């Protein structure tokens, strides 16, 4: 007989001539010389030398094991003492009971939604990356989930996880913030055949995601074309002069024309306006000439008005001086003073006659 000791946390399988006989747990045993004992650590997975199905015929051994059968299109998440450890792929696995607390979460990969009780810490582990699709919808977005090219559902802001499988999963995201669209360099004919280039700015916002992406193809392009047509429709009904006078009305007409069309696209038009109206070179030169002529005419009118006012003022002054000799002499003295300001020195000749003449100039006659 042979004496065999099985320590705590160990288990032994007894074989006789290569055939499994029984299982022995912690303790001391006497066995036949023809028997062999293989010991296993109960803290480690059970990987027997013999076929597991044969060993599991022993009910005592089977009751001491966790047996996990992972089928095709399945994986199992293995937890030890509450912590995620690894992913079990298709196959059969056995673990000893009693030392480590095991938990196993089965996942059916034929579906796409993660409905299992899996915490976010687990799904972000590198071991699970090959089996998961991750999609993040920002707070200013909404998403549309397509499965096998069929619309499935609307996704609100958040983080989403889907299992990887043969099904094609696509998420289209839409920005719900106000957007800017520029319609630039549109060449449009007015009613009098003047070719203009118009730049128009439009502000809009997506309000119905399903209408924008499911019911319509390329809603932005459709909104762009609708804006073009509205511009052409308005500008084509007016001559160049009328259009320049009604420039502010362009935006009002375009926004009104787009209201119902934008609603069908799942979009709300917020605001818009003409940024530039660019005239052809020849028309621009003519307009500049007209403007210069108008300004010159206005300048001539102002000049004539000032000349008339000046002449009227002189006439009134002359009438006053004619009726008042003293006022006349004061006017003379004013002019003499102005002349004197321009003269550095005065030389006199001719004796007392010059002095008398100056005296007559500066001394008013008594009436």
Backbone torsions as a table, in degrees:
resi	resn	phi	psi	omega
1	UNK	NA	151.0	177.6
2	UNK	-117.5	143.2	179.8
3	UNK	-98.9	128.3	-177.7
4	UNK	-126.8	131.9	176.1
5	UNK	-110.0	130.5	176.0
6	UNK	-108.5	112.8	-178.5
7	UNK	-77.6	169.2	178.3
8	UNK	-61.3	136.1	179.9
9	UNK	83.1	7.0	178.1
10	UNK	-119.3	163.2	175.1
11	UNK	-146.1	147.8	-178.8
12	UNK	-123.0	143.2	174.9
13	UNK	-110.5	128.0	-176.7
14	UNK	-98.7	128.5	179.1
15	UNK	-121.8	144.8	175.9
16	UNK	-127.2	118.5	-175.7
17	UNK	50.9	38.1	176.8
18	UNK	85.6	-3.5	-179.2
19	UNK	-102.1	137.5	-179.3
20	UNK	-66.8	135.8	-179.5
21	UNK	-112.0	-55.3	-174.4
22	UNK	-165.4	174.1	176.6
23	UNK	-114.2	140.5	177.7
24	UNK	-126.9	139.2	-178.3
25	UNK	-105.7	-161.8	-174.3
26	UNK	-53.9	131.2	178.7
27	UNK	146.6	-171.3	179.3
28	UNK	-116.1	134.1	-174.4
29	UNK	-134.1	148.8	171.2
30	UNK	-106.9	126.3	-177.9
31	UNK	-125.7	162.1	-179.4
32	UNK	-68.5	150.1	176.1
33	UNK	-60.8	-20.2	-178.9
34	UNK	-88.2	-1.2	-178.4
35	UNK	-105.0	152.2	179.7
36	UNK	-128.3	139.6	-178.9
37	UNK	-113.6	127.7	173.9
38	UNK	-109.1	121.3	-178.1
39	UNK	-95.8	146.4	-179.6
40	UNK	-129.5	143.7	175.8
41	UNK	-82.4	121.0	-176.5
42	UNK	-72.8	-9.3	176.2
43	UNK	-86.3	-5.7	-179.0
44	UNK	-112.8	157.8	175.1
45	UNK	-58.6	149.8	-178.5
46	UNK	-88.4	110.1	178.0
47	UNK	-119.5	86.5	-173.4
48	UNK	-73.9	158.1	175.9
49	UNK	-76.6	-27.6	-179.0
50	UNK	-99.0	166.7	178.5
51	UNK	-58.6	128.1	-176.2
52	UNK	-63.6	-37.5	-178.3
53	UNK	-60.9	-34.2	178.5
54	UNK	-69.5	-43.0	-178.4
55	UNK	-65.4	-32.8	-177.0
56	UNK	-73.3	-5.5	173.6
57	UNK	-66.1	-23.6	176.0
58	UNK	-78.7	111.8	-175.9
59	UNK	-63.0	-35.6	179.4
60	UNK	-64.0	-44.8	178.6
61	UNK	-65.1	-41.7	-179.6
62	UNK	-61.2	-36.1	-179.5
63	UNK	-71.4	-16.8	-179.6
64	UNK	-91.6	1.0	-173.3
65	UNK	-123.4	146.5	162.3
66	UNK	-90.6	119.4	177.6
67	UNK	-111.5	123.5	-177.4
68	UNK	-117.2	119.1	176.1
69	UNK	-103.4	113.8	179.9
70	UNK	-102.3	116.8	-177.5
71	UNK	-88.0	170.7	173.5
72	UNK	-59.8	149.4	-176.8
73	UNK	65.7	20.3	177.5
74	UNK	-132.3	155.9	164.8
75	UNK	-138.6	159.3	175.1
76	UNK	-124.8	138.5	175.7
77	UNK	-96.0	122.4	-176.6
78	UNK	-98.8	126.4	177.1
79	UNK	-115.9	138.1	175.2
80	UNK	-121.4	119.5	-177.8
81	UNK	54.0	39.0	177.0
82	UNK	85.2	-1.2	-178.6
83	UNK	-110.1	136.0	178.1
84	UNK	-67.7	134.3	-176.1
85	UNK	-116.1	-54.2	-175.9
86	UNK	-162.7	175.3	178.4
87	UNK	-106.1	130.9	176.3
88	UNK	-97.3	122.2	178.6
89	UNK	-91.6	173.1	-175.5
90	UNK	-49.9	133.7	-177.5
91	UNK	151.1	-175.3	178.9
92	UNK	-117.1	133.4	-176.1
93	UNK	-130.5	148.1	179.4
94	UNK	-134.7	138.0	-179.1
95	UNK	-136.2	142.2	-179.6
96	UNK	-74.4	141.7	175.5
97	UNK	-89.4	154.0	168.7
98	UNK	105.4	-28.0	-178.9
99	UNK	-103.3	-53.7	178.2
100	UNK	-105.9	137.3	176.8
101	UNK	-86.9	111.3	-178.1
102	UNK	-99.8	146.1	170.5
103	UNK	-136.1	143.8	-178.2
104	UNK	-133.4	127.0	179.0
105	UNK	-113.0	116.6	-179.8
106	UNK	-84.2	142.0	-179.0
107	UNK	-127.2	126.4	175.5
108	UNK	-92.1	107.8	-176.4
109	UNK	-76.3	-1.2	177.4
110	UNK	-76.4	-15.2	175.4
111	UNK	-104.7	164.5	-176.2
112	UNK	-102.8	-27.7	-175.6
113	UNK	-80.6	140.5	175.9
114	UNK	-85.9	93.3	-179.1
115	UNK	-99.7	-8.8	-179.0
116	UNK	-72.1	159.0	179.2
117	UNK	-79.4	80.1	-177.5
118	UNK	-120.2	126.5	-179.4
119	UNK	-80.6	158.8	-176.6
120	UNK	-62.4	-30.5	178.9
121	UNK	-62.1	-38.5	-179.0
122	UNK	-69.5	-45.6	-174.2
123	UNK	-68.7	-18.7	179.1
124	UNK	-91.8	2.9	178.1
125	UNK	-74.3	146.2	-178.9
126	UNK	-57.3	-29.7	-178.3
127	UNK	-63.8	-27.3	-177.0
128	UNK	-95.3	-10.2	-177.2
129	UNK	-54.3	-42.4	-178.8
130	UNK	-66.3	-11.9	-174.8
131	UNK	-110.5	1.5	-173.6
132	UNK	-125.8	145.2	166.3
133	UNK	-106.6	137.2	-178.0
134	UNK	-121.2	135.3	178.1
135	UNK	-137.1	132.8	179.2
136	UNK	-117.5	125.5	177.3
137	UNK	-106.3	119.1	-178.6
138	UNK	-71.4	167.5	-175.5
139	UNK	-65.1	-24.1	-179.5
140	UNK	-99.6	16.9	-177.7
141	UNK	-127.8	165.5	164.7
142	UNK	-134.5	153.4	-176.8
143	UNK	-122.1	153.2	175.3
144	UNK	-116.9	122.1	-178.5
145	UNK	-94.7	123.8	176.2
146	UNK	-113.9	131.8	176.2
147	UNK	-118.5	120.1	-175.7
148	UNK	53.2	43.8	176.9
149	UNK	65.6	19.0	175.6
150	UNK	-117.4	135.1	179.9
151	UNK	-64.8	128.8	-177.5
152	UNK	-105.2	-56.5	-178.7
153	UNK	-166.6	168.4	178.4
154	UNK	-90.0	137.7	-179.8
155	UNK	-110.0	123.3	176.0
156	UNK	-79.5	168.5	178.1
157	UNK	-55.1	137.7	-178.6
158	UNK	153.5	-174.2	179.4
159	UNK	-112.3	130.5	-174.5
160	UNK	-123.9	144.7	179.4
161	UNK	-126.4	135.1	178.9
162	UNK	-132.3	142.7	177.4
163	UNK	-73.2	143.2	176.5
164	UNK	-82.4	133.5	175.5
165	UNK	-157.9	-163.8	-176.5
166	UNK	-73.2	-15.8	179.5
167	UNK	-73.5	141.2	178.2
168	UNK	-87.1	122.6	-178.9
169	UNK	-118.3	124.9	-179.6
170	UNK	-131.9	138.7	177.4
171	UNK	-121.9	121.0	175.0
172	UNK	-101.8	130.1	-178.2
173	UNK	-108.4	143.4	-179.9
174	UNK	-123.3	131.8	177.8
175	UNK	-81.1	122.8	-177.2
176	UNK	-92.8	2.1	178.4
177	UNK	-77.6	163.3	177.9
178	UNK	-64.8	133.9	-176.5
179	UNK	-113.5	158.1	178.9
180	UNK	-114.1	129.6	176.2
181	UNK	-122.0	131.9	179.8
182	UNK	-111.5	121.2	174.1
183	UNK	-102.6	101.6	-169.8
184	UNK	-112.3	145.2	171.5
185	UNK	63.1	34.4	178.7
186	UNK	-76.6	118.1	179.0
187	UNK	-88.9	115.2	-172.2
188	UNK	-131.5	139.3	177.1
189	UNK	-93.0	134.6	173.2
190	UNK	-81.0	178.5	-178.8
191	UNK	-64.1	-30.7	178.9
192	UNK	-94.4	23.4	172.0
193	UNK	68.2	24.7	174.6
194	UNK	-85.5	126.5	-177.6
195	UNK	-87.9	118.6	-178.8
196	UNK	-115.5	157.0	170.2
197	UNK	-116.2	123.6	-173.7
198	UNK	-117.1	133.4	171.9
199	UNK	-111.1	124.4	-175.2
200	UNK	-127.5	135.4	177.7
201	UNK	-108.6	139.0	-177.5
202	UNK	-133.1	133.7	174.4
203	UNK	-110.4	130.7	-177.5
204	UNK	-145.5	168.4	-178.8
205	UNK	-147.6	136.4	177.5
206	UNK	-75.8	125.2	-179.4
207	UNK	-112.9	-25.4	179.9
208	UNK	-128.8	102.1	-174.0
209	UNK	-65.9	-40.6	-178.3
210	UNK	-64.6	-42.6	177.4
211	UNK	-62.2	-43.1	-174.8
212	UNK	-65.3	-41.9	-172.8
213	UNK	-107.4	-26.9	-177.5
214	UNK	-92.8	-48.8	-176.1
215	UNK	-82.5	-17.4	-177.5
216	UNK	-130.1	148.2	175.9
217	UNK	-103.5	123.7	178.4
218	UNK	54.5	67.0	-176.6
219	UNK	-62.7	-30.6	-179.9
220	UNK	-66.3	-41.0	178.6
221	UNK	-65.6	-40.7	178.7
222	UNK	-63.8	-39.8	178.1
223	UNK	-65.9	-37.9	178.8
224	UNK	-62.2	-47.5	-178.8
225	UNK	-65.6	-40.9	178.9
226	UNK	-61.2	-38.0	178.1
227	UNK	-67.6	-40.9	176.2
228	UNK	-57.3	-49.1	-176.8
229	UNK	-63.3	-39.7	179.1
230	UNK	-64.5	-39.5	177.1
231	UNK	-62.6	-46.1	-179.1
232	UNK	-64.5	-38.9	-179.3
233	UNK	-64.0	-41.0	-178.5
234	UNK	-73.2	-50.0	-174.7
235	UNK	-66.3	-33.9	-178.2
236	UNK	-68.1	-12.1	-178.8
237	UNK	-95.2	-1.0	-177.0
238	UNK	-127.5	151.8	172.0
239	UNK	-76.2	171.3	-178.3
240	UNK	-60.7	-46.1	-179.0
241	UNK	-63.4	-42.2	179.4
242	UNK	-64.6	-38.7	-178.7
243	UNK	-65.9	-42.8	179.8
244	UNK	-64.2	-32.1	177.7
245	UNK	-74.9	-29.3	-176.2
246	UNK	-108.4	29.5	-176.6
247	UNK	-57.0	-37.5	-178.6
248	UNK	-68.1	-20.3	-177.9
249	UNK	-80.0	-14.0	-177.5
250	UNK	-61.9	-50.5	-177.5
251	UNK	-61.5	-41.8	-179.3
252	UNK	-60.7	-43.5	179.9
253	UNK	-66.3	-44.8	-177.4
254	UNK	-63.4	-44.7	-178.8
255	UNK	-63.8	-38.3	178.0
256	UNK	-67.0	-41.6	-179.2
257	UNK	-67.3	-29.4	-176.7
258	UNK	-85.7	-13.8	-170.3
259	UNK	-55.8	-54.8	-176.7
260	UNK	-72.9	-37.1	-179.9
261	UNK	-65.5	-40.1	179.0
262	UNK	-65.8	-35.9	179.2
263	UNK	-62.8	-39.4	177.3
264	UNK	-65.8	-23.7	178.8
265	UNK	-89.9	0.2	-177.1
266	UNK	76.1	25.4	-174.2
267	UNK	-127.4	146.6	173.4
268	UNK	-115.1	124.8	178.5
269	UNK	-83.3	121.4	-176.0
270	UNK	-87.7	-49.1	-174.6
271	UNK	-162.8	169.2	178.6
272	UNK	-175.8	164.5	179.0
273	UNK	-175.1	160.9	178.0
274	UNK	-78.5	122.6	177.1
275	UNK	-84.6	-43.9	-178.3
276	UNK	-147.1	146.3	164.6
277	UNK	-121.5	112.2	-173.4
278	UNK	-102.6	120.7	-178.9
279	UNK	-88.0	152.6	173.5
280	UNK	-61.6	158.1	-176.6
281	UNK	-56.2	-45.5	-177.7
282	UNK	-64.9	-43.4	-179.3
283	UNK	-65.6	-37.8	-179.8
284	UNK	-63.4	-41.7	178.8
285	UNK	-62.6	-42.4	179.7
286	UNK	-64.2	-43.4	179.7
287	UNK	-62.6	-38.1	177.8
288	UNK	-65.2	-39.7	177.9
289	UNK	-64.1	-43.2	178.1
290	UNK	-61.3	-42.4	-179.6
291	UNK	-63.8	-43.6	179.0
292	UNK	-62.4	-42.2	179.1
293	UNK	-62.9	-42.3	179.2
294	UNK	-63.1	-44.5	-179.7
295	UNK	-66.7	-37.0	178.0
296	UNK	-64.9	-41.7	178.1
297	UNK	-62.9	-41.5	178.3
298	UNK	-63.9	-39.0	179.0
299	UNK	-64.8	-40.5	178.5
300	UNK	-62.8	-41.5	179.1
301	UNK	-62.4	-43.1	-179.7
302	UNK	-65.3	-40.7	-180.0
303	UNK	-62.0	-45.8	-179.7
304	UNK	-64.3	-36.8	179.4
305	UNK	-64.6	-40.7	179.7
306	UNK	-69.1	-39.1	178.5
307	UNK	-63.3	-41.7	179.1
308	UNK	-62.4	-43.9	-179.9
309	UNK	-63.9	-39.9	179.7
310	UNK	-64.9	-43.8	179.4
311	UNK	-62.9	-42.0	178.8
312	UNK	-62.2	-37.6	179.0
313	UNK	-66.4	-41.7	177.7
314	UNK	-63.3	-40.3	179.1
315	UNK	-61.9	-44.3	179.5
316	UNK	-63.7	-38.6	179.1
317	UNK	-65.5	-41.5	-179.7
318	UNK	-63.5	-39.9	179.1
319	UNK	-63.9	-39.9	179.9
320	UNK	-65.7	-42.7	-179.0
321	UNK	-68.5	-31.3	178.3
322	UNK	-65.7	-34.3	-178.2
323	UNK	-88.4	-12.6	-174.1
324	UNK	-137.7	106.6	-177.9
325	UNK	-65.0	-38.9	179.6
326	UNK	-60.4	-42.4	178.5
327	UNK	-62.7	-35.9	178.4
328	UNK	-63.3	-45.2	-179.7
329	UNK	-64.0	-38.6	178.0
330	UNK	-62.1	-38.4	178.0
331	UNK	-64.6	-39.1	177.9
332	UNK	-61.9	-44.8	-179.1
333	UNK	-63.3	-35.3	178.7
334	UNK	-62.7	-43.3	179.8
335	UNK	-69.3	-37.7	178.3
336	UNK	-62.5	-39.7	179.0
337	UNK	-62.6	-42.6	178.2
338	UNK	-62.5	-38.6	179.1
339	UNK	-67.7	-41.2	-177.2
340	UNK	-63.9	-31.4	178.8
341	UNK	-62.1	-25.7	-177.7
342	UNK	-92.2	-4.1	-173.9
343	UNK	-112.3	129.9	178.9
344	UNK	-81.9	-39.1	-178.1
345	UNK	-148.2	155.9	178.5
346	UNK	-124.6	126.6	176.0
347	UNK	-104.1	129.1	-176.9
348	UNK	-107.4	144.1	174.0
349	UNK	-149.6	155.8	178.7
350	UNK	103.3	11.6	173.0
351	UNK	69.9	-145.2	-174.4
352	UNK	-71.8	-16.0	-179.5
353	UNK	-64.4	-39.0	179.8
354	UNK	-65.5	-44.3	-179.7
355	UNK	-61.7	-43.3	179.5
356	UNK	-61.8	-38.9	179.8
357	UNK	-64.4	-44.0	178.2
358	UNK	-63.7	-37.5	179.4
359	UNK	-64.0	-40.3	177.3
360	UNK	-63.9	-34.1	-179.4
361	UNK	-68.6	-45.4	-172.3
362	UNK	-91.3	-10.5	-179.8
363	UNK	-110.9	116.2	-177.7
364	UNK	-70.3	145.4	179.2
365	UNK	-72.5	142.4	176.0
366	UNK	-84.3	128.0	-178.1
367	UNK	-80.7	NA	NA
